[in-house]
Amino acid sequence: MRGLLGFLPWIVYGFIATSDEWRWGAITGLVIALVLVAVDRRSGRSWDMMVIETSAVVFFALLTALSLLDPDSPLTPYGPALVDVWLAGTAWGSLAIRRPFTLGIARATTPEELWRNPVFHRANVIISAVWAAAFTVAALALTLVLSVSPHATTLVITIKVLSFAAPAAFTAWYPGHVKRRALAR
């Protein structure tokens, strides 16, 4: 559950920005992300356990600057889609460098003797890929919805919720599935 807390800045931004308050959403997301990183670092969490939180700091710093410097930017209506574009980039990027973003999070709850196990790494590749795919699909869906019907708030929120709930449910289920399959061999 702690790993999902890293998504809090993104979720809060999504709800605030949906009401056309992207500046306040960006500022709030940045503050929450900075607090999460500070608290995590103070508690001894390593940087690889905070990929999403660190990514949030960078994204919300850039978005805050953009929203304050150009409040009428043509990107304004696409704020919810930009979040998923960035998260998809973060997730796919972590896979491209062979350091799935879920790996550090999983290490916090997995015995150290399993960290070098190829099955542990492969499970995190799959979990990160599911998140990356969910973010990619959400980015495409939100871009389409926001370009065709920019005030379809209920649909936007539904897409946002599903883009977090589906991979979160998979993340909760998959490690147990891998363990049961390994025990059955």
Buried (B, 14 or more C-beta within 10 A) or exposed (E): EEBBBBBBBBBBBBBBBBEBBBBBBBBBBBBBBBEBBEEBBEEEBEEBBBBBBBBBBEBBBBBBEBBEEEEEBEBBBBBBBBBBBBBBBBBBBBBEEEBBBBBBBBBEEBEEEEEEEEEBBEBBBBBBBBBBBBBBBBBBBBBEBBEEEEEEEEBBBEBBEBBBEBBBEBBEEBBEEBEEEEEEE
